[in-house]
Amino acid sequence: MNKALDIVVFGATGFTGRLVAEYFVKLSDAGHQFTWAMAGRDASKLLAVHTQIKASSSVNLITADVNNSEQILSLVRQAKLVLTTVGPYQLYGDTLVKACAQAGTDYVDLCGEPTWMAKMIPQIEDMAKASGARIVFSCGFDSIPFDLGVLFLQMTANSQLGQTCSRVSGRVKTMKGTFSGGTIASVLATVKSAIKDQGMLKLMKNPFALTPGFEGPKQASSHHLSYDETHQSWLAPFVMAPINIKNIHRSNYLLNFAWGKDFQYDEMIMMGDGEAGKARAKKAIQRDKIQNILLAIAPTRWILKTFVLPKPGEGPDLQAREHGSFEILYTGYTSDASITISVKGNKDPGYGSTSQMIGQSALCLVEDISLELVPGGVWTPASAMGISLIRRLEGSAGLSFSYTPE
């Protein structure tokens, strides 16, 4: 089936969707040739955004509601790939991803909802394989820097040590910026569902929730006070570790266990050295425990959602997005050696970097990755796009992946 468009940005009137559309306008103005359209449920809002971001007249507008299966199927049939920022995906994602899997249309999203992903994989895997649709979840800050960071580390280990690492530690060194209102809405929706379904709670705690039929070794705990000798820092739980860990184990699974069936991965945030770092780590661990309790209380979720946290569609201004940054260190261990690499981003992780990461993921699938190279199925960024996406992110999205020999 011939597709008139390369990419449709679904959710272009939302905060992150608009950032993606603005990014595509900049790429187009710089001479990058691809056909794309903006889609959403409100035609007047689409037109307003189209005008405000000064999109070309060649950028079409498509009206479609996630709850209207006929409109969604019509949308996906027009495009080689649909990029969606419309979440929480467990509330609004089923119809779209199933339509893509059915129509042979590639798909990328910003999903950080492992319970929804675990539910959808068995429902759409065979359909996507049959149609040739490449479905790639988690193409934003969760989990591209982490997923591709581990891939880059393992590639570097192969080159420098002659083998991959059976154990990898991810350490968030710095993170200046914010989480998106959409990410927070997804977390709250997941917590609400998990309270009703204890099976979901068990799945949330399982690092192998996205590797059907495979359970690997016990993974290191991130909820106890610990000190990283390699980086000389006390550690605390990192809020995005539960989704990143699952995606990284799925990447290993999809790469035919290139890192071994005994592969272990842990992910924490660095709090600094000395007594001050230790005190910060203790405080963060205690806060994490309290938050886990409070989030299980419905009134608390309502208070946070209503008064404290950014709502979907809200986000920081341009200056805040442009002046954000992050750095994550990955150390891999073999039986007799270790190796460390760094992943850096030069924008706010939740918005500035995320919008460019998902934009380049979409372009990478459409322009670089043939069906012969990666057939239809449900993939991760590392397993589907790997080094091709790393090069794109370094060239056009302000990320760097680096190794400095000791």
KETIBA-476814 format. One line per field, with one value per residue (C-alpha): residue number from 1; residue in one letter; x, y, z negated. Coordinates in steps of 0.2 Angstrom, whole numbers, plus 5000, padded with zeros to 4 digits. Layout:
KETIBA-476814
seq c(NUM; ...)
type c(a; ...)
east c(X; ...)
north c(Y; ...)
up c(Z; ...)
END
This chain:
KETIBA-476814
seq c(1; 2; 3; 4; 5; 6; 7; 8; 9; 10; 11; 12; 13; 14; 15; 16; 17; 18; 19; 20; 21; 22; 23; 24; 25; 26; 27; 28; 29; 30; 31; 32; 33; 34; 35; 36; 37; 38; 39; 40; 41; 42; 43; 44; 45; 46; 47; 48; 49; 50; 51; 52; 53; 54; 55; 56; 57; 58; 59; 60; 61; 62; 63; 64; 65; 66; 67; 68; 69; 70; 71; 72; 73; 74; 75; 76; 77; 78; 79; 80; 81; 82; 83; 84; 85; 86; 87; 88; 89; 90; 91; 92; 93; 94; 95; 96; 97; 98; 99; 100; 101; 102; 103; 104; 105; 106; 107; 108; 109; 110; 111; 112; 113; 114; 115; 116; 117; 118; 119; 120; 121; 122; 123; 124; 125; 126; 127; 128; 129; 130; 131; 132; 133; 134; 135; 136; 137; 138; 139; 140; 141; 142; 143; 144; 145; 146; 147; 148; 149; 150; 151; 152; 153; 154; 155; 156; 157; 158; 159; 160; 161; 162; 163; 164; 165; 166; 167; 168; 169; 170; 171; 172; 173; 174; 175; 176; 177; 178; 179; 180; 181; 182; 183; 184; 185; 186; 187; 188; 189; 190; 191; 192; 193; 194; 195; 196; 197; 198; 199; 200; 201; 202; 203; 204; 205; 206; 207; 208; 209; 210; 211; 212; 213; 214; 215; 216; 217; 218; 219; 220; 221; 222; 223; 224; 225; 226; 227; 228; 229; 230; 231; 232; 233; 234; 235; 236; 237; 238; 239; 240; 241; 242; 243; 244; 245; 246; 247; 248; 249; 250; 251; 252; 253; 254; 255; 256; 257; 258; 259; 260; 261; 262; 263; 264; 265; 266; 267; 268; 269; 270; 271; 272; 273; 274; 275; 276; 277; 278; 279; 280; 281; 282; 283; 284; 285; 286; 287; 288; 289; 290; 291; 292; 293; 294; 295; 296; 297; 298; 299; 300; 301; 302; 303; 304; 305; 306; 307; 308; 309; 310; 311; 312; 313; 314; 315; 316; 317; 318; 319; 320; 321; 322; 323; 324; 325; 326; 327; 328; 329; 330; 331; 332; 333; 334; 335; 336; 337; 338; 339; 340; 341; 342; 343; 344; 345; 346; 347; 348; 349; 350; 351; 352; 353; 354; 355; 356; 357; 358; 359; 360; 361; 362; 363; 364; 365; 366; 367; 368; 369; 370; 371; 372; 373; 374; 375; 376; 377; 378; 379; 380; 381; 382; 383; 384; 385; 386; 387; 388; 389; 390; 391; 392; 393; 394; 395; 396; 397; 398; 399; 400; 401; 402; 403; 404; 405; 406)
type c(m; n; k; a; l; d; i; v; v; f; g; a; t; g; f; t; g; r; l; v; a; e; y; f; v; k; l; s; d; a; g; h; q; f; t; w; a; m; a; g; r; d; a; s; k; l; l; a; v; h; t; q; i; k; a; s; s; s; v; n; l; i; t; a; d; v; n; n; s; e; q; i; l; s; l; v; r; q; a; k; l; v; l; t; t; v; g; p; y; q; l; y; g; d; t; l; v; k; a; c; a; q; a; g; t; d; y; v; d; l; c; g; e; p; t; w; m; a; k; m; i; p; q; i; e; d; m; a; k; a; s; g; a; r; i; v; f; s; c; g; f; d; s; i; p; f; d; l; g; v; l; f; l; q; m; t; a; n; s; q; l; g; q; t; c; s; r; v; s; g; r; v; k; t; m; k; g; t; f; s; g; g; t; i; a; s; v; l; a; t; v; k; s; a; i; k; d; q; g; m; l; k; l; m; k; n; p; f; a; l; t; p; g; f; e; g; p; k; q; a; s; s; h; h; l; s; y; d; e; t; h; q; s; w; l; a; p; f; v; m; a; p; i; n; i; k; n; i; h; r; s; n; y; l; l; n; f; a; w; g; k; d; f; q; y; d; e; m; i; m; m; g; d; g; e; a; g; k; a; r; a; k; k; a; i; q; r; d; k; i; q; n; i; l; l; a; i; a; p; t; r; w; i; l; k; t; f; v; l; p; k; p; g; e; g; p; d; l; q; a; r; e; h; g; s; f; e; i; l; y; t; g; y; t; s; d; a; s; i; t; i; s; v; k; g; n; k; d; p; g; y; g; s; t; s; q; m; i; g; q; s; a; l; c; l; v; e; d; i; s; l; e; l; v; p; g; g; v; w; t; p; a; s; a; m; g; i; s; l; i; r; r; l; e; g; s; a; g; l; s; f; s; y; t; p; e)
east c(5000; 5007; 5008; 5006; 5015; 5031; 5026; 5010; 5012; 4997; 4994; 5001; 4991; 4998; 5013; 5026; 5017; 5019; 5037; 5039; 5030; 5041; 5056; 5050; 5048; 5066; 5072; 5062; 5068; 5086; 5083; 5078; 5066; 5051; 5032; 5023; 5006; 4999; 4985; 4973; 4955; 4952; 4953; 4953; 4967; 4977; 4975; 4981; 4996; 5000; 5000; 5009; 5024; 5024; 5023; 5023; 5007; 5012; 5010; 4992; 4980; 4971; 4957; 4955; 4949; 4957; 4940; 4935; 4942; 4937; 4945; 4961; 4962; 4960; 4974; 4987; 4983; 4990; 5007; 5022; 5024; 5013; 5022; 5010; 5012; 4994; 4995; 4992; 4993; 4984; 4969; 4971; 4983; 4975; 4965; 4980; 4993; 4982; 4977; 4996; 4999; 4985; 4989; 5007; 5011; 5027; 5024; 5034; 5028; 5034; 5027; 5033; 5019; 5026; 5009; 5001; 5016; 5016; 4997; 4999; 5014; 5005; 4990; 4999; 5015; 5009; 4998; 5013; 5024; 5011; 5009; 5027; 5023; 5038; 5030; 5043; 5038; 5047; 5056; 5059; 5069; 5062; 5070; 5082; 5097; 5097; 5092; 5105; 5117; 5118; 5119; 5134; 5143; 5141; 5148; 5162; 5166; 5166; 5179; 5190; 5188; 5184; 5168; 5151; 5148; 5137; 5133; 5130; 5126; 5118; 5121; 5112; 5126; 5116; 5099; 5093; 5075; 5058; 5047; 5032; 5014; 5011; 5024; 5016; 4999; 5005; 5013; 4997; 4986; 4997; 4997; 4978; 4977; 4989; 4979; 4964; 4974; 4988; 4994; 4999; 5008; 5018; 5022; 5028; 5041; 5046; 5062; 5057; 5039; 5043; 5052; 5038; 5043; 5060; 5065; 5083; 5093; 5089; 5093; 5101; 5090; 5089; 5080; 5094; 5108; 5123; 5139; 5147; 5166; 5168; 5161; 5163; 5145; 5131; 5116; 5097; 5083; 5080; 5061; 5062; 5072; 5057; 5053; 5071; 5076; 5062; 5066; 5084; 5081; 5069; 5082; 5094; 5080; 5076; 5095; 5095; 5103; 5119; 5123; 5120; 5105; 5113; 5114; 5111; 5107; 5104; 5100; 5102; 5105; 5121; 5119; 5138; 5152; 5155; 5143; 5133; 5130; 5126; 5113; 5105; 5105; 5096; 5084; 5080; 5077; 5066; 5056; 5055; 5047; 5035; 5030; 5026; 5014; 5006; 5003; 4993; 4981; 4967; 4965; 4984; 4984; 4970; 4980; 4996; 4986; 4976; 4988; 5007; 5011; 5011; 4996; 4996; 4998; 5009; 5027; 5042; 5046; 5059; 5073; 5070; 5070; 5085; 5095; 5092; 5104; 5108; 5123; 5121; 5137; 5136; 5149; 5150; 5159; 5166; 5174; 5191; 5188; 5177; 5173; 5163; 5154; 5144; 5128; 5125; 5110; 5111; 5092; 5078; 5076; 5057; 5053; 5068; 5077; 5062; 5054; 5070; 5073; 5056; 5057; 5074; 5067; 5053; 5065; 5077; 5063; 5057; 5073; 5087; 5079; 5072; 5060; 5073; 5085; 5071; 5055; 5038; 5036; 5036; 5054; 5064; 5074; 5091; 5085; 5076; 5088; 5104; 5119; 5109; 5099; 5114; 5122; 5106; 5104; 5122; 5120; 5103; 5097; 5111; 5115; 5133; 5139; 5157; 5171; 5187; 5200; 5208)
north c(5000; 5017; 5029; 5048; 5054; 5049; 5054; 5060; 5069; 5064; 5075; 5090; 5102; 5096; 5103; 5090; 5086; 5104; 5104; 5089; 5099; 5114; 5103; 5096; 5113; 5118; 5102; 5106; 5124; 5117; 5107; 5090; 5083; 5072; 5073; 5075; 5080; 5086; 5077; 5079; 5079; 5098; 5105; 5123; 5120; 5111; 5126; 5138; 5128; 5126; 5145; 5149; 5137; 5144; 5126; 5125; 5124; 5107; 5101; 5094; 5094; 5078; 5078; 5061; 5056; 5042; 5035; 5035; 5019; 5023; 5040; 5032; 5018; 5031; 5041; 5027; 5021; 5038; 5037; 5026; 5030; 5038; 5047; 5049; 5060; 5057; 5049; 5041; 5027; 5015; 5027; 5033; 5021; 5005; 5010; 5019; 5006; 4992; 5001; 5004; 4985; 4981; 4993; 4990; 5007; 5010; 5018; 5027; 5034; 5041; 5027; 5025; 5013; 4996; 4988; 4994; 4989; 4971; 4970; 4976; 4966; 4949; 4957; 4966; 4956; 4943; 4957; 4968; 4954; 4949; 4967; 4973; 4987; 4991; 4996; 5005; 5011; 5023; 5034; 5049; 5052; 5036; 5026; 5031; 5038; 5023; 5009; 5016; 5020; 5002; 4997; 5009; 5003; 4985; 4990; 4999; 4984; 4972; 4984; 4987; 4972; 4959; 4954; 4961; 4965; 4953; 4967; 4986; 5000; 5016; 5032; 5048; 5061; 5077; 5081; 5099; 5100; 5093; 5079; 5082; 5083; 5069; 5058; 5062; 5058; 5041; 5038; 5042; 5032; 5017; 5019; 5020; 5004; 4995; 4998; 4989; 4975; 4967; 4958; 4974; 4979; 4962; 4966; 4984; 4976; 4963; 4968; 4955; 4961; 4964; 4948; 4935; 4918; 4923; 4927; 4931; 4932; 4942; 4961; 4973; 4982; 5001; 5005; 5002; 5015; 5011; 5018; 5017; 5015; 5017; 5035; 5039; 5044; 5039; 5033; 5035; 5027; 5035; 5038; 5032; 5016; 5004; 5007; 5009; 4993; 4983; 4991; 4987; 4969; 4968; 4975; 4961; 4948; 4955; 4955; 4936; 4939; 4947; 4952; 4935; 4927; 4931; 4950; 4961; 4980; 4993; 5011; 5025; 5043; 5050; 5061; 5065; 5060; 5062; 5064; 5077; 5065; 5051; 5062; 5067; 5049; 5044; 5058; 5053; 5035; 5039; 5051; 5037; 5026; 5039; 5043; 5025; 5025; 5042; 5038; 5023; 5035; 5041; 5059; 5061; 5057; 5070; 5083; 5080; 5080; 5096; 5107; 5102; 5093; 5100; 5094; 5086; 5100; 5111; 5113; 5125; 5140; 5140; 5147; 5133; 5120; 5126; 5128; 5110; 5096; 5078; 5066; 5048; 5036; 5018; 5006; 4988; 4974; 4958; 4945; 4954; 4972; 4987; 5000; 5017; 5028; 5044; 5050; 5068; 5079; 5098; 5102; 5099; 5080; 5080; 5092; 5099; 5083; 5071; 5080; 5079; 5061; 5055; 5065; 5057; 5040; 5043; 5049; 5034; 5021; 5029; 5033; 5022; 5005; 4994; 4980; 4968; 4974; 4976; 4967; 4970; 4967; 4976; 4983; 4994; 5009; 4999; 4983; 4992; 5007; 5005; 5014; 5022; 5032; 5035; 5044; 5054; 5060; 5065; 5074; 5083; 5081; 5087; 5071; 5063; 5046; 5045; 5034; 5040; 5027; 5028)
up c(5000; 5005; 4991; 4995; 4979; 4971; 4953; 4944; 4928; 4918; 4903; 4911; 4901; 4884; 4877; 4882; 4898; 4903; 4899; 4910; 4924; 4921; 4922; 4939; 4946; 4941; 4950; 4965; 4966; 4965; 4980; 4973; 4985; 4979; 4979; 4963; 4956; 4939; 4932; 4917; 4912; 4913; 4930; 4924; 4912; 4926; 4937; 4923; 4920; 4938; 4940; 4924; 4928; 4946; 4954; 4973; 4982; 4988; 4969; 4969; 4954; 4950; 4938; 4928; 4911; 4902; 4897; 4916; 4923; 4941; 4940; 4933; 4946; 4959; 4952; 4950; 4968; 4974; 4966; 4966; 4947; 4934; 4920; 4905; 4889; 4883; 4866; 4854; 4866; 4855; 4857; 4875; 4884; 4888; 4903; 4912; 4909; 4914; 4930; 4934; 4931; 4942; 4956; 4957; 4951; 4941; 4923; 4910; 4894; 4877; 4866; 4849; 4844; 4843; 4837; 4853; 4864; 4856; 4860; 4878; 4883; 4884; 4892; 4907; 4909; 4922; 4931; 4932; 4939; 4952; 4958; 4957; 4944; 4932; 4916; 4904; 4887; 4876; 4888; 4876; 4861; 4855; 4861; 4876; 4866; 4855; 4868; 4881; 4867; 4862; 4881; 4883; 4868; 4874; 4891; 4883; 4872; 4887; 4895; 4880; 4870; 4883; 4874; 4867; 4849; 4839; 4826; 4830; 4818; 4824; 4814; 4816; 4813; 4817; 4822; 4824; 4830; 4827; 4830; 4842; 4836; 4848; 4839; 4822; 4828; 4834; 4817; 4808; 4820; 4818; 4799; 4799; 4809; 4799; 4783; 4791; 4798; 4787; 4803; 4810; 4794; 4796; 4814; 4810; 4798; 4811; 4821; 4834; 4836; 4855; 4859; 4861; 4856; 4849; 4831; 4829; 4813; 4798; 4800; 4788; 4776; 4778; 4761; 4749; 4744; 4755; 4761; 4778; 4776; 4795; 4795; 4777; 4774; 4762; 4772; 4771; 4781; 4798; 4802; 4820; 4816; 4816; 4834; 4840; 4832; 4841; 4858; 4857; 4852; 4867; 4878; 4873; 4876; 4893; 4897; 4894; 4877; 4885; 4867; 4860; 4851; 4834; 4838; 4823; 4824; 4810; 4811; 4798; 4796; 4788; 4773; 4770; 4759; 4740; 4726; 4736; 4750; 4738; 4729; 4746; 4751; 4735; 4737; 4755; 4750; 4736; 4747; 4760; 4747; 4741; 4759; 4763; 4748; 4752; 4770; 4765; 4756; 4768; 4760; 4761; 4779; 4781; 4772; 4782; 4798; 4794; 4785; 4786; 4802; 4820; 4830; 4847; 4860; 4848; 4848; 4846; 4856; 4870; 4859; 4846; 4860; 4869; 4853; 4846; 4847; 4841; 4840; 4836; 4833; 4837; 4830; 4837; 4827; 4834; 4823; 4823; 4830; 4831; 4843; 4842; 4855; 4854; 4862; 4861; 4867; 4869; 4866; 4853; 4853; 4851; 4866; 4876; 4878; 4878; 4892; 4903; 4898; 4903; 4919; 4924; 4919; 4932; 4945; 4942; 4944; 4960; 4968; 4962; 4956; 4970; 4967; 4972; 4958; 4945; 4949; 4941; 4923; 4906; 4903; 4892; 4898; 4896; 4904; 4919; 4923; 4912; 4919; 4933; 4920; 4909; 4924; 4928; 4910; 4909; 4926; 4924; 4906; 4895; 4887; 4885; 4882; 4877; 4871; 4863; 4860; 4843)
END
